Amino acid sequence: MKISDVRIGFVGFGHMAQVIFRAIDRSKLVPHSQILFVRRDSKKIKETEQTFRITSTSLENLVGTCDLILLCVRPSQVSSILEDMALLDLKGKMIVSILAGTKISFFQRYLGVEVEILRVMPNLPAAVGEGMTLLSYGPNSSVELKSLAHLLFGCMGEIAELHEDLMDIGCGMSGSGPGFVFQLIEAMARLGEKKGISYQDSLKISAQTFLGAARLILKGGILPVHLIEQIATPKGTTEAGFEKMRELQLEKNFQSVIEASAARSKAISDNLNQ
Ligand SMILES: NC(=O)c1ccc[n+]([C@@H]2O[C@H](COP(=O)([O-])OP(=O)(O)OC[C@H]3O[C@@H](n4cnc5c(N)ncnc54)[C@H](OP(=O)(O)O)[C@@H]3O)[C@@H](O)[C@H]2O)c1
């Protein structure tokens, strides 16, 4: 099936679904007429139809009509939806979940082991085409679903395929990761402001410093350890900062931040599987 022929149904149309929709829309992969959504709030349904020029429907009609069903609700909201979906004919349907901490086996418990499912962890920078999306395939994921997923999520930025056992740490690193980077950028910007730079200038300096450093690694193809050697002139300014980082055990502590997020992802799946 060509991507332009695929009918996509969003189950839930909150923050992340909107980011995904806008990326699909920007890249003109699928016409609006082939996209349906369900959500609960009638006021928001109307707003969504007007803002995004897509049509709301019932879950039953969405499942009946769409080839690819994108589950975009929160983990705590998904069980009742899966119970309803289990009553519908899912033959030939491709199910894609973006839910944090929700394992493929959890969906299979409701929808049957033969269901074709893909687990995805997108992130917020997809809003500007700089996303990092992690894909984990279920045992029945067809070549067709894999190639559709590459097209669909490729238009949001970069993609990496991970074994499902690594999705919790992947969630901490890239699903939640932008949040930690926002905090670090804000901390640097506020310091600049405290020292007398306007917040606007300070935020630009801070964000561009993160962006430039990341681009140098990704586009320059240089490993961070080599860049660290280059920048850390003995007795220089950066070296002084590195000494403080070591004293504060910043590297280890930052890793603990990500591990806390990964642990929450695992706790969600443990909870759902009880
Ligand atoms: N936000 C991120 O950065 C991010 C990153 C990676 C993955 N995720 C995952 O993405 C999922 C959604 O997150 P979000 O931030 O987009 O949440 P959100 O903004 O709260 O969106 C949830 C959506 O689900 C809808 N919904 C809830 N129960 C429903 C039901 N029974 N039937 C139909 N629609 C229902 C809500 O509709 P109403 O608004 O009409 O009530 C809302 O549109 C989560 O599982 C999260 O783990 C999020």
The ligand as a Tripos MOL2 file, in Angstrom:
@<TRIPOS>MOLECULE
LIG
   48    52     1     0     0
SMALL
NO_CHARGES

@<TRIPOS>ATOM
      1 N1          3.8560   14.5650   25.2960 N.am      1 LIG1
      2 C1          5.0160   13.9830   24.9440 C.2       1 LIG1
      3 O1          6.0690   14.6210   24.8350 O.2       1 LIG1
      4 C2          5.0360   12.4980   24.6500 C.ar      1 LIG1
      5 C3          6.2020   11.9260   24.1210 C.ar      1 LIG1
      6 C4          6.1960   10.5560   23.8070 C.ar      1 LIG1
      7 C5          5.0690    9.7920   24.0380 C.ar      1 LIG1
      8 N2          3.9770   10.3780   24.5900 N.ar      1 LIG1
      9 C6          2.7850    9.5390   24.8470 C.3       1 LIG1
     10 O2          1.7230   10.0620   24.1040 O.3       1 LIG1
     11 C7          0.4950    9.7620   24.7550 C.3       1 LIG1
     12 C8         -0.3750   10.9950   24.7530 C.3       1 LIG1
     13 O3          0.2960   12.0220   25.4560 O.3       1 LIG1
     14 P1         -0.1990   13.5240   25.3150 P.3       1 LIG1
     15 O4          0.8150   14.3410   26.0080 O.co2     1 LIG1
     16 O5         -0.5460   13.8100   23.8930 O.co2     1 LIG1
     17 O6         -1.5560   13.4390   26.2010 O.3       1 LIG1
     18 P2         -2.8490   14.3540   26.1150 P.3       1 LIG1
     19 O7         -2.5110   15.6910   25.5660 O.co2     1 LIG1
     20 O8         -3.5180   14.2680   27.4530 O.co2     1 LIG1
     21 O9         -3.7860   13.6180   25.0390 O.3       1 LIG1
     22 C9         -4.5930   12.5170   25.3470 C.3       1 LIG1
     23 C10        -5.7040   12.4560   24.3110 C.3       1 LIG1
     24 O10        -6.4290   11.2580   24.5260 O.3       1 LIG1
     25 C11        -7.8300   11.5530   24.4040 C.3       1 LIG1
     26 N3         -8.5920   10.5340   25.1230 N.ar      1 LIG1
     27 C12        -8.4750   10.1460   26.4100 C.ar      1 LIG1
     28 N4         -9.3670    9.1630   26.6890 N.ar      1 LIG1
     29 C13       -10.0440    8.9180   25.5420 C.ar      1 LIG1
     30 C14       -11.0760    8.0200   25.1790 C.ar      1 LIG1
     31 N5        -11.5970    7.1720   26.0530 N.pl3     1 LIG1
     32 N6        -11.5170    8.0520   23.9110 N.ar      1 LIG1
     33 C15       -11.0020    8.9080   23.0020 C.ar      1 LIG1
     34 N7        -10.0030    9.7910   23.2700 N.ar      1 LIG1
     35 C16        -9.5490    9.7910   24.5380 C.ar      1 LIG1
     36 C17        -7.9700   12.9320   24.9830 C.3       1 LIG1
     37 O11        -9.1540   13.5150   24.5150 O.3       1 LIG1
     38 P3         -9.8200   14.8330   25.1700 P.3       1 LIG1
     39 O12        -8.7650   15.8920   25.2110 O.co2     1 LIG1
     40 O13       -10.9390   15.1530   24.2520 O.co2     1 LIG1
     41 O14       -10.2580   14.4440   26.5300 O.co2     1 LIG1
     42 C18        -6.7130   13.6030   24.3950 C.3       1 LIG1
     43 O15        -6.9980   14.0570   23.0880 O.3       1 LIG1
     44 C19         0.8430    9.2610   26.1640 C.3       1 LIG1
     45 O16         0.5950    7.8810   26.2440 O.3       1 LIG1
     46 C20         2.3320    9.5380   26.2990 C.3       1 LIG1
     47 O17         2.9790    8.5290   27.0260 O.3       1 LIG1
     48 C21         3.9130   11.7100   24.8790 C.ar      1 LIG1
@<TRIPOS>BOND
     1     1     2 1
     2     2     3 2
     3     2     4 1
     4     4     5 ar
     5     4    48 ar
     6     5     6 ar
     7     6     7 ar
     8     7     8 ar
     9     8     9 1
    10     8    48 ar
    11     9    10 1
    12     9    46 1
    13    10    11 1
    14    11    12 1
    15    11    44 1
    16    12    13 1
    17    13    14 1
    18    14    15 2
    19    14    16 1
    20    14    17 1
    21    17    18 1
    22    18    19 2
    23    18    20 1
    24    18    21 1
    25    21    22 1
    26    22    23 1
    27    23    24 1
    28    23    42 1
    29    24    25 1
    30    25    26 1
    31    25    36 1
    32    26    27 ar
    33    26    35 ar
    34    27    28 ar
    35    28    29 ar
    36    29    30 ar
    37    29    35 ar
    38    30    31 1
    39    30    32 ar
    40    32    33 ar
    41    33    34 ar
    42    34    35 ar
    43    36    37 1
    44    36    42 1
    45    37    38 1
    46    38    39 2
    47    38    40 1
    48    38    41 1
    49    42    43 1
    50    44    45 1
    51    44    46 1
    52    46    47 1
@<TRIPOS>SUBSTRUCTURE
     1 LIG1         1 GROUP 0 **** ****
